Amino acid sequence: MYKHSFEKLEVWQDSIDLVEVVYKITESFPVEERFGLTNQMRRCSVSICSNLAEGTFRLTQKDKSRFSTIAFSSTMELLN
């Protein structure tokens, strides 16, 4: 059962799966990367699902679009 409308979105569900994958992969990174690459990748992955969720609660299409754009930008940052 879904509590919020964004939980029904396949893209949001996929982004949650991505967070889990990123956390699992970064567990094996060297300790010296904990505050660098590991932190950056984790924050990017969480940003994707957070912005998708926040965008669903915005009232205007312009606001909704802005949060989708931020989620996309976080995806590109993670890929980089």
N, CA, C and O atoms as a Maestro MAE file, in Angstrom:
{
 s_m_m2io_version
 :::
 2.0.0
}

f_m_ct {
 s_m_title
 :::
 protein
 m_atom[320] {
  # First column is atom index #
  i_m_mmod_type
  r_m_x_coord
  r_m_y_coord
  r_m_z_coord
  i_m_residue_number
  s_m_chain_name
  s_m_pdb_residue_name
  s_m_pdb_atom_name
  i_m_atomic_number
  :::
  1 25 0.835 -1.178 0.000 1 A "MET " " N  " 7
  2 3 0.000 0.000 0.000 1 A "MET " " CA " 6
  3 2 0.884 1.248 0.000 1 A "MET " " C  " 6
  4 15 1.871 1.321 0.732 1 A "MET " " O  " 8
  5 25 0.527 2.202 -0.808 2 A "TYR " " N  " 7
  6 3 1.298 3.434 -0.918 2 A "TYR " " CA " 6
  7 2 0.717 4.511 -0.009 2 A "TYR " " C  " 6
  8 15 -0.497 4.700 0.061 2 A "TYR " " O  " 8
  9 25 1.610 5.210 0.686 3 A "LYS " " N  " 7
  10 3 1.178 6.328 1.517 3 A "LYS " " CA " 6
  11 2 1.142 7.619 0.718 3 A "LYS " " C  " 6
  12 15 0.298 8.482 0.958 3 A "LYS " " O  " 8
  13 25 2.062 7.749 -0.234 4 A "HIS " " N  " 7
  14 3 2.207 8.983 -1.001 4 A "HIS " " CA " 6
  15 2 2.190 8.673 -2.495 4 A "HIS " " C  " 6
  16 15 2.568 7.578 -2.912 4 A "HIS " " O  " 8
  17 25 1.757 9.630 -3.286 5 A "SER " " N  " 7
  18 3 1.615 9.405 -4.726 5 A "SER " " CA " 6
  19 2 2.945 9.113 -5.415 5 A "SER " " C  " 6
  20 15 2.977 8.346 -6.378 5 A "SER " " O  " 8
  21 25 4.038 9.705 -4.947 6 A "PHE " " N  " 7
  22 3 5.321 9.482 -5.615 6 A "PHE " " CA " 6
  23 2 5.778 8.033 -5.504 6 A "PHE " " C  " 6
  24 15 6.553 7.565 -6.338 6 A "PHE " " O  " 8
  25 25 5.311 7.321 -4.490 7 A "GLU " " N  " 7
  26 3 5.709 5.923 -4.316 7 A "GLU " " CA " 6
  27 2 5.177 5.031 -5.440 7 A "GLU " " C  " 6
  28 15 5.673 3.921 -5.637 7 A "GLU " " O  " 8
  29 25 4.181 5.505 -6.167 8 A "LYS " " N  " 7
  30 3 3.624 4.754 -7.287 8 A "LYS " " CA " 6
  31 2 4.467 4.903 -8.550 8 A "LYS " " C  " 6
  32 15 4.345 4.104 -9.479 8 A "LYS " " O  " 8
  33 25 5.313 5.913 -8.583 9 A "LEU " " N  " 7
  34 3 6.110 6.190 -9.780 9 A "LEU " " CA " 6
  35 2 7.212 5.149 -9.952 9 A "LEU " " C  " 6
  36 15 8.008 4.915 -9.043 9 A "LEU " " O  " 8
  37 25 7.244 4.537 -11.114 10 A "GLU " " N  " 7
  38 3 8.273 3.539 -11.389 10 A "GLU " " CA " 6
  39 2 9.671 4.149 -11.320 10 A "GLU " " C  " 6
  40 15 10.609 3.514 -10.839 10 A "GLU " " O  " 8
  41 25 9.802 5.376 -11.800 11 A "VAL " " N  " 7
  42 3 11.107 6.036 -11.773 11 A "VAL " " CA " 6
  43 2 11.563 6.263 -10.332 11 A "VAL " " C  " 6
  44 15 12.753 6.143 -10.041 11 A "VAL " " O  " 8
  45 25 10.650 6.585 -9.437 12 A "TRP " " N  " 7
  46 3 11.015 6.762 -8.027 12 A "TRP " " CA " 6
  47 2 11.424 5.417 -7.419 12 A "TRP " " C  " 6
  48 15 12.411 5.337 -6.688 12 A "TRP " " O  " 8
  49 25 10.663 4.364 -7.722 13 A "GLN " " N  " 7
  50 3 10.997 3.026 -7.223 13 A "GLN " " CA " 6
  51 2 12.375 2.592 -7.713 13 A "GLN " " C  " 6
  52 15 13.162 2.023 -6.957 13 A "GLN " " O  " 8
  53 25 12.660 2.869 -8.991 14 A "ASP " " N  " 7
  54 3 13.979 2.544 -9.540 14 A "ASP " " CA " 6
  55 2 15.078 3.349 -8.855 14 A "ASP " " C  " 6
  56 15 16.181 2.847 -8.641 14 A "ASP " " O  " 8
  57 25 14.773 4.593 -8.515 15 A "SER " " N  " 7
  58 3 15.786 5.426 -7.859 15 A "SER " " CA " 6
  59 2 16.095 4.913 -6.450 15 A "SER " " C  " 6
  60 15 17.229 5.033 -5.985 15 A "SER " " O  " 8
  61 25 15.115 4.353 -5.779 16 A "ILE " " N  " 7
  62 3 15.349 3.741 -4.464 16 A "ILE " " CA " 6
  63 2 16.253 2.520 -4.620 16 A "ILE " " C  " 6
  64 15 17.158 2.303 -3.814 16 A "ILE " " O  " 8
  65 25 16.005 1.730 -5.656 17 A "ASP " " N  " 7
  66 3 16.879 0.586 -5.941 17 A "ASP " " CA " 6
  67 2 18.303 1.057 -6.217 17 A "ASP " " C  " 6
  68 15 19.268 0.422 -5.791 17 A "ASP " " O  " 8
  69 25 18.427 2.170 -6.930 18 A "LEU " " N  " 7
  70 3 19.745 2.724 -7.238 18 A "LEU " " CA " 6
  71 2 20.485 3.119 -5.961 18 A "LEU " " C  " 6
  72 15 21.684 2.870 -5.840 18 A "LEU " " O  " 8
  73 25 19.788 3.727 -5.018 19 A "VAL " " N  " 7
  74 3 20.411 4.097 -3.738 19 A "VAL " " CA " 6
  75 2 21.001 2.855 -3.073 19 A "VAL " " C  " 6
  76 15 22.133 2.880 -2.589 19 A "VAL " " O  " 8
  77 25 20.238 1.784 -3.053 20 A "GLU " " N  " 7
  78 3 20.715 0.546 -2.432 20 A "GLU " " CA " 6
  79 2 21.953 0.013 -3.142 20 A "GLU " " C  " 6
  80 15 22.901 -0.431 -2.494 20 A "GLU " " O  " 8
  81 25 21.948 0.055 -4.460 21 A "VAL " " N  " 7
  82 3 23.101 -0.413 -5.238 21 A "VAL " " CA " 6
  83 2 24.324 0.454 -4.965 21 A "VAL " " C  " 6
  84 15 25.421 -0.063 -4.752 21 A "VAL " " O  " 8
  85 25 24.136 1.764 -4.970 22 A "VAL " " N  " 7
  86 3 25.257 2.684 -4.736 22 A "VAL " " CA " 6
  87 2 25.845 2.458 -3.348 22 A "VAL " " C  " 6
  88 15 27.066 2.402 -3.199 22 A "VAL " " O  " 8
  89 25 25.004 2.327 -2.340 23 A "TYR " " N  " 7
  90 3 25.512 2.087 -0.988 23 A "TYR " " CA " 6
  91 2 26.279 0.768 -0.920 23 A "TYR " " C  " 6
  92 15 27.328 0.689 -0.281 23 A "TYR " " O  " 8
  93 25 25.760 -0.256 -1.574 24 A "LYS " " N  " 7
  94 3 26.428 -1.565 -1.573 24 A "LYS " " CA " 6
  95 2 27.787 -1.478 -2.267 24 A "LYS " " C  " 6
  96 15 28.781 -1.988 -1.750 24 A "LYS " " O  " 8
  97 25 27.833 -0.839 -3.425 25 A "ILE " " N  " 7
  98 3 29.088 -0.718 -4.176 25 A "ILE " " CA " 6
  99 2 30.112 0.098 -3.397 25 A "ILE " " C  " 6
  100 15 31.283 -0.276 -3.324 25 A "ILE " " O  " 8
  101 25 29.675 1.206 -2.819 26 A "THR " " N  " 7
  102 3 30.624 2.099 -2.149 26 A "THR " " CA " 6
  103 2 31.132 1.542 -0.819 26 A "THR " " C  " 6
  104 15 32.114 2.047 -0.276 26 A "THR " " O  " 8
  105 25 30.482 0.516 -0.293 27 A "GLU " " N  " 7
  106 3 30.992 -0.143 0.917 27 A "GLU " " CA " 6
  107 2 32.390 -0.698 0.701 27 A "GLU " " C  " 6
  108 15 33.194 -0.762 1.632 27 A "GLU " " O  " 8
  109 25 32.674 -1.098 -0.529 28 A "SER " " N  " 7
  110 3 33.973 -1.710 -0.825 28 A "SER " " CA " 6
  111 2 35.040 -0.692 -1.235 28 A "SER " " C  " 6
  112 15 36.176 -1.072 -1.519 28 A "SER " " O  " 8
  113 25 34.688 0.588 -1.268 29 A "PHE " " N  " 7
  114 3 35.664 1.624 -1.626 29 A "PHE " " CA " 6
  115 2 36.686 1.775 -0.502 29 A "PHE " " C  " 6
  116 15 36.387 1.474 0.653 29 A "PHE " " O  " 8
  117 25 37.878 2.235 -0.832 30 A "PRO " " N  " 7
  118 3 38.902 2.451 0.198 30 A "PRO " " CA " 6
  119 2 38.431 3.449 1.261 30 A "PRO " " C  " 6
  120 15 37.659 4.364 0.973 30 A "PRO " " O  " 8
  121 25 38.902 3.258 2.472 31 A "VAL " " N  " 7
  122 3 38.525 4.124 3.594 31 A "VAL " " CA " 6
  123 2 38.849 5.581 3.300 31 A "VAL " " C  " 6
  124 15 38.099 6.472 3.698 31 A "VAL " " O  " 8
  125 25 39.944 5.834 2.616 32 A "GLU " " N  " 7
  126 3 40.333 7.222 2.330 32 A "GLU " " CA " 6
  127 2 39.349 7.929 1.395 32 A "GLU " " C  " 6
  128 15 39.407 9.150 1.252 32 A "GLU " " O  " 8
  129 25 38.454 7.182 0.761 33 A "GLU " " N  " 7
  130 3 37.436 7.776 -0.110 33 A "GLU " " CA " 6
  131 2 36.118 8.039 0.619 33 A "GLU " " C  " 6
  132 15 35.163 8.533 0.020 33 A "GLU " " O  " 8
  133 25 36.069 7.711 1.906 34 A "ARG " " N  " 7
  134 3 34.827 7.839 2.670 34 A "ARG " " CA " 6
  135 2 34.222 9.238 2.587 34 A "ARG " " C  " 6
  136 15 33.007 9.381 2.443 34 A "ARG " " O  " 8
  137 25 35.052 10.260 2.675 35 A "PHE " " N  " 7
  138 3 34.543 11.632 2.657 35 A "PHE " " CA " 6
  139 2 34.668 12.281 1.284 35 A "PHE " " C  " 6
  140 15 34.365 13.462 1.119 35 A "PHE " " O  " 8
  141 25 35.107 11.520 0.322 36 A "GLY " " N  " 7
  142 3 35.245 12.026 -1.039 36 A "GLY " " CA " 6
  143 2 34.241 11.358 -1.961 36 A "GLY " " C  " 6
  144 15 33.050 11.670 -1.947 36 A "GLY " " O  " 8
  145 25 34.746 10.437 -2.758 37 A "LEU " " N  " 7
  146 3 33.932 9.780 -3.779 37 A "LEU " " CA " 6
  147 2 32.739 9.025 -3.188 37 A "LEU " " C  " 6
  148 15 31.630 9.108 -3.715 37 A "LEU " " O  " 8
  149 25 32.960 8.303 -2.113 38 A "THR " " N  " 7
  150 3 31.866 7.546 -1.489 38 A "THR " " CA " 6
  151 2 30.724 8.469 -1.084 38 A "THR " " C  " 6
  152 15 29.564 8.220 -1.411 38 A "THR " " O  " 8
  153 25 31.063 9.527 -0.377 39 A "ASN " " N  " 7
  154 3 30.058 10.483 0.080 39 A "ASN " " CA " 6
  155 2 29.337 11.136 -1.098 39 A "ASN " " C  " 6
  156 15 28.115 11.283 -1.083 39 A "ASN " " O  " 8
  157 25 30.092 11.520 -2.105 40 A "GLN " " N  " 7
  158 3 29.506 12.188 -3.268 40 A "GLN " " CA " 6
  159 2 28.517 11.279 -4.001 40 A "GLN " " C  " 6
  160 15 27.420 11.709 -4.358 40 A "GLN " " O  " 8
  161 25 28.906 10.036 -4.222 41 A "MET " " N  " 7
  162 3 28.023 9.100 -4.925 41 A "MET " " CA " 6
  163 2 26.752 8.821 -4.129 41 A "MET " " C  " 6
  164 15 25.661 8.734 -4.692 41 A "MET " " O  " 8
  165 25 26.901 8.685 -2.842 42 A "ARG " " N  " 7
  166 3 25.733 8.417 -2.002 42 A "ARG " " CA " 6
  167 2 24.786 9.609 -1.980 42 A "ARG " " C  " 6
  168 15 23.571 9.441 -2.085 42 A "ARG " " O  " 8
  169 25 25.332 10.802 -1.845 43 A "ARG " " N  " 7
  170 3 24.483 11.999 -1.829 43 A "ARG " " CA " 6
  171 2 23.765 12.185 -3.163 43 A "ARG " " C  " 6
  172 15 22.594 12.564 -3.188 43 A "ARG " " O  " 8
  173 25 24.455 11.923 -4.265 44 A "CYS " " N  " 7
  174 3 23.816 12.033 -5.587 44 A "CYS " " CA " 6
  175 2 22.644 11.069 -5.706 44 A "CYS " " C  " 6
  176 15 21.566 11.450 -6.162 44 A "CYS " " O  " 8
  177 25 22.852 9.825 -5.297 45 A "SER " " N  " 7
  178 3 21.787 8.831 -5.444 45 A "SER " " CA " 6
  179 2 20.573 9.182 -4.585 45 A "SER " " C  " 6
  180 15 19.436 9.026 -5.031 45 A "SER " " O  " 8
  181 25 20.799 9.649 -3.376 46 A "VAL " " N  " 7
  182 3 19.692 10.043 -2.502 46 A "VAL " " CA " 6
  183 2 18.989 11.279 -3.052 46 A "VAL " " C  " 6
  184 15 17.770 11.407 -2.937 46 A "VAL " " O  " 8
  185 25 19.750 12.180 -3.644 47 A "SER " " N  " 7
  186 3 19.174 13.396 -4.222 47 A "SER " " CA " 6
  187 2 18.176 13.077 -5.330 47 A "SER " " C  " 6
  188 15 17.175 13.776 -5.483 47 A "SER " " O  " 8
  189 25 18.436 12.044 -6.088 48 A "ILE " " N  " 7
  190 3 17.547 11.679 -7.196 48 A "ILE " " CA " 6
  191 2 16.148 11.356 -6.672 48 A "ILE " " C  " 6
  192 15 15.169 11.967 -7.100 48 A "ILE " " O  " 8
  193 25 16.051 10.408 -5.759 49 A "CYS " " N  " 7
  194 3 14.720 10.022 -5.260 49 A "CYS " " CA " 6
  195 2 14.083 11.129 -4.424 49 A "CYS " " C  " 6
  196 15 12.863 11.293 -4.443 49 A "CYS " " O  " 8
  197 25 14.886 11.878 -3.700 50 A "SER " " N  " 7
  198 3 14.343 12.974 -2.888 50 A "SER " " CA " 6
  199 2 13.703 14.049 -3.753 50 A "SER " " C  " 6
  200 15 12.616 14.535 -3.443 50 A "SER " " O  " 8
  201 25 14.372 14.417 -4.827 51 A "ASN " " N  " 7
  202 3 13.831 15.461 -5.701 51 A "ASN " " CA " 6
  203 2 12.635 14.980 -6.506 51 A "ASN " " C  " 6
  204 15 11.717 15.756 -6.768 51 A "ASN " " O  " 8
  205 25 12.631 13.718 -6.902 52 A "LEU " " N  " 7
  206 3 11.446 13.173 -7.574 52 A "LEU " " CA " 6
  207 2 10.244 13.221 -6.635 52 A "LEU " " C  " 6
  208 15 9.144 13.597 -7.043 52 A "LEU " " O  " 8
  209 25 10.456 12.844 -5.390 53 A "ALA " " N  " 7
  210 3 9.367 12.863 -4.411 53 A "ALA " " CA " 6
  211 2 8.900 14.289 -4.141 53 A "ALA " " C  " 6
  212 15 7.700 14.565 -4.144 53 A "ALA " " O  " 8
  213 25 9.838 15.185 -3.911 54 A "GLU " " N  " 7
  214 3 9.457 16.565 -3.601 54 A "GLU " " CA " 6
  215 2 8.700 17.212 -4.758 54 A "GLU " " C  " 6
  216 15 7.765 17.981 -4.538 54 A "GLU " " O  " 8
  217 25 9.099 16.904 -5.975 55 A "GLY " " N  " 7
  218 3 8.445 17.482 -7.140 55 A "GLY " " CA " 6
  219 2 6.982 17.105 -7.271 55 A "GLY " " C  " 6
  220 15 6.190 17.873 -7.817 55 A "GLY " " O  " 8
  221 25 6.613 15.933 -6.778 56 A "THR " " N  " 7
  222 3 5.213 15.505 -6.890 56 A "THR " " CA " 6
  223 2 4.285 16.342 -6.019 56 A "THR " " C  " 6
  224 15 3.079 16.377 -6.262 56 A "THR " " O  " 8
  225 25 4.823 17.009 -5.017 57 A "PHE " " N  " 7
  226 3 4.000 17.817 -4.121 57 A "PHE " " CA " 6
  227 2 3.925 19.279 -4.536 57 A "PHE " " C  " 6
  228 15 3.236 20.071 -3.892 57 A "PHE " " O  " 8
  229 25 4.614 19.639 -5.587 58 A "ARG " " N  " 7
  230 3 4.580 21.024 -6.065 58 A "ARG " " CA " 6
  231 2 3.295 21.274 -6.833 58 A "ARG " " C  " 6
  232 15 2.764 20.372 -7.483 58 A "ARG " " O  " 8
  233 25 2.803 22.484 -6.757 59 A "LEU " " N  " 7
  234 3 1.502 22.799 -7.346 59 A "LEU " " CA " 6
  235 2 1.573 23.174 -8.813 59 A "LEU " " C  " 6
  236 15 0.655 22.859 -9.570 59 A "LEU " " O  " 8
  237 25 2.630 23.833 -9.230 60 A "THR " " N  " 7
  238 3 2.715 24.277 -10.621 60 A "THR " " CA " 6
  239 2 3.582 23.331 -11.438 60 A "THR " " C  " 6
  240 15 4.485 22.679 -10.914 60 A "THR " " O  " 8
  241 25 3.291 23.269 -12.726 61 A "GLN " " N  " 7
  242 3 4.084 22.435 -13.615 61 A "GLN " " CA " 6
  243 2 5.532 22.921 -13.664 61 A "GLN " " C  " 6
  244 15 6.459 22.121 -13.792 61 A "GLN " " O  " 8
  245 25 5.716 24.225 -13.562 62 A "LYS " " N  " 7
  246 3 7.066 24.795 -13.574 62 A "LYS " " CA " 6
  247 2 7.877 24.272 -12.385 62 A "LYS " " C  " 6
  248 15 9.036 23.891 -12.547 62 A "LYS " " O  " 8
  249 25 7.282 24.253 -11.211 63 A "ASP " " N  " 7
  250 3 7.964 23.726 -10.025 63 A "ASP " " CA " 6
  251 2 8.223 22.225 -10.156 63 A "ASP " " C  " 6
  252 15 9.312 21.749 -9.834 63 A "ASP " " O  " 8
  253 25 7.225 21.485 -10.628 64 A "LYS " " N  " 7
  254 3 7.394 20.046 -10.815 64 A "LYS " " CA " 6
  255 2 8.557 19.768 -11.763 64 A "LYS " " C  " 6
  256 15 9.382 18.888 -11.518 64 A "LYS " " O  " 8
  257 25 8.605 20.528 -12.839 65 A "SER " " N  " 7
  258 3 9.660 20.370 -13.833 65 A "SER " " CA " 6
  259 2 11.034 20.685 -13.251 65 A "SER " " C  " 6
  260 15 12.018 20.015 -13.563 65 A "SER " " O  " 8
  261 25 11.094 21.702 -12.408 66 A "ARG " " N  " 7
  262 3 12.372 22.097 -11.803 66 A "ARG " " CA " 6
  263 2 12.944 20.956 -10.961 66 A "ARG " " C  " 6
  264 15 14.146 20.695 -11.018 66 A "ARG " " O  " 8
  265 25 12.111 20.277 -10.186 67 A "PHE " " N  " 7
  266 3 12.599 19.180 -9.356 67 A "PHE " " CA " 6
  267 2 12.972 17.960 -10.195 67 A "PHE " " C  " 6
  268 15 13.891 17.223 -9.839 67 A "PHE " " O  " 8
  269 25 12.273 17.743 -11.298 68 A "SER " " N  " 7
  270 3 12.665 16.674 -12.224 68 A "SER " " CA " 6
  271 2 14.022 16.975 -12.838 68 A "SER " " C  " 6
  272 15 14.844 16.077 -13.019 68 A "SER " " O  " 8
  273 25 14.250 18.232 -13.156 69 A "THR " " N  " 7
  274 3 15.533 18.644 -13.723 69 A "THR " " CA " 6
  275 2 16.657 18.450 -12.711 69 A "THR " " C  " 6
  276 15 17.745 18.002 -13.071 69 A "THR " " O  " 8
  277 25 16.404 18.778 -11.465 70 A "ILE " " N  " 7
  278 3 17.415 18.577 -10.422 70 A "ILE " " CA " 6
  279 2 17.721 17.085 -10.262 70 A "ILE " " C  " 6
  280 15 18.882 16.702 -10.119 70 A "ILE " " O  " 8
  281 25 16.685 16.245 -10.287 71 A "ALA " " N  " 7
  282 3 16.889 14.798 -10.188 71 A "ALA " " CA " 6
  283 2 17.714 14.297 -11.368 71 A "ALA " " C  " 6
  284 15 18.610 13.471 -11.195 71 A "ALA " " O  " 8
  285 25 17.415 14.795 -12.562 72 A "PHE " " N  " 7
  286 3 18.181 14.408 -13.747 72 A "PHE " " CA " 6
  287 2 19.634 14.855 -13.611 72 A "PHE " " C  " 6
  288 15 20.549 14.107 -13.953 72 A "PHE " " O  " 8
  289 25 19.846 16.062 -13.118 73 A "SER " " N  " 7
  290 3 21.205 16.578 -12.940 73 A "SER " " CA " 6
  291 2 21.988 15.728 -11.942 73 A "SER " " C  " 6
  292 15 23.179 15.484 -12.135 73 A "SER " " O  " 8
  293 25 21.334 15.283 -10.893 74 A "SER " " N  " 7
  294 3 21.991 14.401 -9.926 74 A "SER " " CA " 6
  295 2 22.345 13.063 -10.561 74 A "SER " " C  " 6
  296 15 23.379 12.473 -10.249 74 A "SER " " O  " 8
  297 25 21.486 12.590 -11.450 75 A "THR " " N  " 7
  298 3 21.772 11.352 -12.173 75 A "THR " " CA " 6
  299 2 23.010 11.511 -13.042 75 A "THR " " C  " 6
  300 15 23.872 10.633 -13.068 75 A "THR " " O  " 8
  301 25 23.097 12.622 -13.747 76 A "MET " " N  " 7
  302 3 24.262 12.881 -14.594 76 A "MET " " CA " 6
  303 2 25.533 13.032 -13.758 76 A "MET " " C  " 6
  304 15 26.608 12.590 -14.164 76 A "MET " " O  " 8
  305 25 25.403 13.653 -12.598 77 A "GLU " " N  " 7
  306 3 26.552 13.800 -11.700 77 A "GLU " " CA " 6
  307 2 27.023 12.427 -11.223 77 A "GLU " " C  " 6
  308 15 28.225 12.175 -11.148 77 A "GLU " " O  " 8
  309 25 26.094 11.551 -10.906 78 A "LEU " " N  " 7
  310 3 26.449 10.203 -10.467 78 A "LEU " " CA " 6
  311 2 27.133 9.426 -11.588 78 A "LEU " " C  " 6
  312 15 28.084 8.685 -11.342 78 A "LEU " " O  " 8
  313 25 26.655 9.594 -12.802 79 A "LEU " " N  " 7
  314 3 27.267 8.905 -13.942 79 A "LEU " " CA " 6
  315 2 28.665 9.412 -14.255 79 A "LEU " " C  " 6
  316 15 29.496 8.684 -14.798 79 A "LEU " " O  " 8
  317 25 28.913 10.657 -13.910 80 A "ASN " " N  " 7
  318 3 30.208 11.262 -14.196 80 A "ASN " " CA " 6
  319 2 31.217 10.741 -13.224 80 A "ASN " " C  " 6
  320 15 32.386 11.123 -13.284 80 A "ASN " " O  " 8
  :::
 }
 m_bond[319] {
  # First column is bond index #
  i_m_from
  i_m_to
  i_m_order
  :::
  1 1 2 1
  2 2 3 1
  3 3 4 2
  4 3 5 1
  5 5 6 1
  6 6 7 1
  7 7 8 2
  8 7 9 1
  9 9 10 1
  10 10 11 1
  11 11 12 2
  12 11 13 1
  13 13 14 1
  14 14 15 1
  15 15 16 2
  16 15 17 1
  17 17 18 1
  18 18 19 1
  19 19 20 2
  20 19 21 1
  21 21 22 1
  22 22 23 1
  23 23 24 2
  24 23 25 1
  25 25 26 1
  26 26 27 1
  27 27 28 2
  28 27 29 1
  29 29 30 1
  30 30 31 1
  31 31 32 2
  32 31 33 1
  33 33 34 1
  34 34 35 1
  35 35 36 2
  36 35 37 1
  37 37 38 1
  38 38 39 1
  39 39 40 2
  40 39 41 1
  41 41 42 1
  42 42 43 1
  43 43 44 2
  44 43 45 1
  45 45 46 1
  46 46 47 1
  47 47 48 2
  48 47 49 1
  49 49 50 1
  50 50 51 1
  51 51 52 2
  52 51 53 1
  53 53 54 1
  54 54 55 1
  55 55 56 2
  56 55 57 1
  57 57 58 1
  58 58 59 1
  59 59 60 2
  60 59 61 1
  61 61 62 1
  62 62 63 1
  63 63 64 2
  64 63 65 1
  65 65 66 1
  66 66 67 1
  67 67 68 2
  68 67 69 1
  69 69 70 1
  70 70 71 1
  71 71 72 2
  72 71 73 1
  73 73 74 1
  74 74 75 1
  75 75 76 2
  76 75 77 1
  77 77 78 1
  78 78 79 1
  79 79 80 2
  80 79 81 1
  81 81 82 1
  82 82 83 1
  83 83 84 2
  84 83 85 1
  85 85 86 1
  86 86 87 1
  87 87 88 2
  88 87 89 1
  89 89 90 1
  90 90 91 1
  91 91 92 2
  92 91 93 1
  93 93 94 1
  94 94 95 1
  95 95 96 2
  96 95 97 1
  97 97 98 1
  98 98 99 1
  99 99 100 2
  100 99 101 1
  101 101 102 1
  102 102 103 1
  103 103 104 2
  104 103 105 1
  105 105 106 1
  106 106 107 1
  107 107 108 2
  108 107 109 1
  109 109 110 1
  110 110 111 1
  111 111 112 2
  112 111 113 1
  113 113 114 1
  114 114 115 1
  115 115 116 2
  116 115 117 1
  117 117 118 1
  118 118 119 1
  119 119 120 2
  120 119 121 1
  121 121 122 1
  122 122 123 1
  123 123 124 2
  124 123 125 1
  125 125 126 1
  126 126 127 1
  127 127 128 2
  128 127 129 1
  129 129 130 1
  130 130 131 1
  131 131 132 2
  132 131 133 1
  133 133 134 1
  134 134 135 1
  135 135 136 2
  136 135 137 1
  137 137 138 1
  138 138 139 1
  139 139 140 2
  140 139 141 1
  141 141 142 1
  142 142 143 1
  143 143 144 2
  144 143 145 1
  145 145 146 1
  146 146 147 1
  147 147 148 2
  148 147 149 1
  149 149 150 1
  150 150 151 1
  151 151 152 2
  152 151 153 1
  153 153 154 1
  154 154 155 1
  155 155 156 2
  156 155 157 1
  157 157 158 1
  158 158 159 1
  159 159 160 2
  160 159 161 1
  161 161 162 1
  162 162 163 1
  163 163 164 2
  164 163 165 1
  165 165 166 1
  166 166 167 1
  167 167 168 2
  168 167 169 1
  169 169 170 1
  170 170 171 1
  171 171 172 2
  172 171 173 1
  173 173 174 1
  174 174 175 1
  175 175 176 2
  176 175 177 1
  177 177 178 1
  178 178 179 1
  179 179 180 2
  180 179 181 1
  181 181 182 1
  182 182 183 1
  183 183 184 2
  184 183 185 1
  185 185 186 1
  186 186 187 1
  187 187 188 2
  188 187 189 1
  189 189 190 1
  190 190 191 1
  191 191 192 2
  192 191 193 1
  193 193 194 1
  194 194 195 1
  195 195 196 2
  196 195 197 1
  197 197 198 1
  198 198 199 1
  199 199 200 2
  200 199 201 1
  201 201 202 1
  202 202 203 1
  203 203 204 2
  204 203 205 1
  205 205 206 1
  206 206 207 1
  207 207 208 2
  208 207 209 1
  209 209 210 1
  210 210 211 1
  211 211 212 2
  212 211 213 1
  213 213 214 1
  214 214 215 1
  215 215 216 2
  216 215 217 1
  217 217 218 1
  218 218 219 1
  219 219 220 2
  220 219 221 1
  221 221 222 1
  222 222 223 1
  223 223 224 2
  224 223 225 1
  225 225 226 1
  226 226 227 1
  227 227 228 2
  228 227 229 1
  229 229 230 1
  230 230 231 1
  231 231 232 2
  232 231 233 1
  233 233 234 1
  234 234 235 1
  235 235 236 2
  236 235 237 1
  237 237 238 1
  238 238 239 1
  239 239 240 2
  240 239 241 1
  241 241 242 1
  242 242 243 1
  243 243 244 2
  244 243 245 1
  245 245 246 1
  246 246 247 1
  247 247 248 2
  248 247 249 1
  249 249 250 1
  250 250 251 1
  251 251 252 2
  252 251 253 1
  253 253 254 1
  254 254 255 1
  255 255 256 2
  256 255 257 1
  257 257 258 1
  258 258 259 1
  259 259 260 2
  260 259 261 1
  261 261 262 1
  262 262 263 1
  263 263 264 2
  264 263 265 1
  265 265 266 1
  266 266 267 1
  267 267 268 2
  268 267 269 1
  269 269 270 1
  270 270 271 1
  271 271 272 2
  272 271 273 1
  273 273 274 1
  274 274 275 1
  275 275 276 2
  276 275 277 1
  277 277 278 1
  278 278 279 1
  279 279 280 2
  280 279 281 1
  281 281 282 1
  282 282 283 1
  283 283 284 2
  284 283 285 1
  285 285 286 1
  286 286 287 1
  287 287 288 2
  288 287 289 1
  289 289 290 1
  290 290 291 1
  291 291 292 2
  292 291 293 1
  293 293 294 1
  294 294 295 1
  295 295 296 2
  296 295 297 1
  297 297 298 1
  298 298 299 1
  299 299 300 2
  300 299 301 1
  301 301 302 1
  302 302 303 1
  303 303 304 2
  304 303 305 1
  305 305 306 1
  306 306 307 1
  307 307 308 2
  308 307 309 1
  309 309 310 1
  310 310 311 1
  311 311 312 2
  312 311 313 1
  313 313 314 1
  314 314 315 1
  315 315 316 2
  316 315 317 1
  317 317 318 1
  318 318 319 1
  319 319 320 2
  :::
 }
}
